């Protein structure tokens, strides 16, 4: 799952544009964090906004920070983290309903090359 929604090193602005143009309520993708080396950002469209959650590697596994006071939960893999967050409907996190997969986007925009870094 993670590999299909991972866009690599794209900017926050490019992410917002992609989710606005091709996404819908609950669409989501992952990208590299621009401010924290080695971390990822999980970006979710909710209404007309894009909510961003930082994912990073800790000694316990992959963790996601959903709010300043929430305790981060750890996961063995990025796929398990994403799957656990799918369909979440809480004040802590926007629901991950529709993955914005790279291959689907490539089929819709064949002349646009999206940056992608192999993991």
C-alpha positions in Angstrom: 0.0 0.0 0.0 2.6 2.6 1.0 4.7 2.2 -2.2 1.6 2.9 -4.3 0.8 6.2 -2.6 4.4 7.3 -2.1 5.4 10.3 -4.3 8.9 10.8 -3.0 10.4 14.3 -2.8 7.5 16.5 -3.9 6.7 19.8 -2.2 3.8 20.7 0.1 2.4 22.9 -2.7 2.6 20.1 -5.3 0.9 17.8 -2.8 -1.9 20.2 -2.3 -2.3 20.7 -6.0 -2.5 17.0 -6.7 -5.1 16.4 -3.9 -7.1 19.4 -5.1 -7.1 18.3 -8.8 -7.3 14.5 -8.6 -8.5 13.8 -5.0 -11.8 14.0 -3.2 -12.8 14.0 0.5 -10.5 11.4 2.2 -7.9 11.1 -0.6 -4.4 10.6 0.7 -0.8 10.2 -0.4 2.7 10.1 1.2 5.7 12.2 0.4 9.1 12.9 1.9 9.1 15.5 4.7 10.7 18.7 3.6 11.8 19.7 7.1 12.8 16.4 8.8 15.3 14.2 6.9 14.3 10.6 6.8 10.7 11.3 7.8 7.5 11.1 5.6 4.4 13.1 5.5 0.9 11.5 5.2 -1.3 14.1 3.5 -5.1 13.8 3.5 -7.7 15.9 1.8 -10.5 17.0 4.2 -13.0 19.5 2.9 -10.9 22.2 1.1 -7.8 21.6 3.3 -4.9 19.2 3.2 -4.0 17.8 6.7 -0.4 16.6 7.1 0.8 14.0 9.6 4.5 13.3 10.1 5.6 9.6 10.0 9.0 8.8 11.4 11.1 5.8 12.4 11.7 5.2 16.1 13.4 2.3 17.9 9.9 0.8 18.4 8.9 1.0 14.7 7.1 3.5 12.4 5.1 6.1 14.3 2.6 8.8 13.3 1.9 12.0 15.2 -1.8 12.8 14.9 -2.0 15.7 17.4 0.4 17.5 19.8 -0.9 15.6 22.9 -1.7 12.2 21.3 0.6 9.3 22.2 2.2 8.0 19.1 1.5 4.4 18.2 4.2 2.2 16.7 3.9 -0.2 13.7 6.3 -2.7 12.3 5.8 -1.5 8.7 4.6 1.5 6.9 1.8 -0.6 5.3 0.5 -1.6 8.8 0.5 2.0 9.8 -1.5 3.1 6.8 -3.9 0.1 7.1 -4.5 1.0 10.8 -5.3 4.6 9.9 -7.7 3.7 7.0 -11.2 4.8 7.7 -10.3 6.5 10.9 -12.9 9.1 11.8 -11.9 11.0 14.9 -10.9 14.5 15.8 -7.3 13.4 15.9 -7.0 12.5 12.2 -8.7 12.9 8.9 -10.1 9.7 7.5 -8.0 7.9 4.9 -10.6 6.8 2.5 -9.2 7.0 -1.1 -5.5 6.3 -1.8 -4.2 8.6 -4.6 -2.1 6.0 -6.3 0.8 7.0 -8.6 0.0 4.5 -11.3 -3.6 5.8 -11.6 -2.4 9.3 -11.8 0.1 8.4 -14.4 -2.6 6.9 -16.5 -4.7 10.1 -16.2 -1.7 12.4 -16.9 0.7 10.5 -19.2 2.7 13.6 -20.1 3.4 14.6 -16.6 6.2 12.8 -14.8 5.8 12.6 -11.0 8.9 12.5 -9.0 9.4 9.2 -7.3 12.2 7.8 -5.3 12.6 4.0 -4.9 12.5 2.8 -1.3 
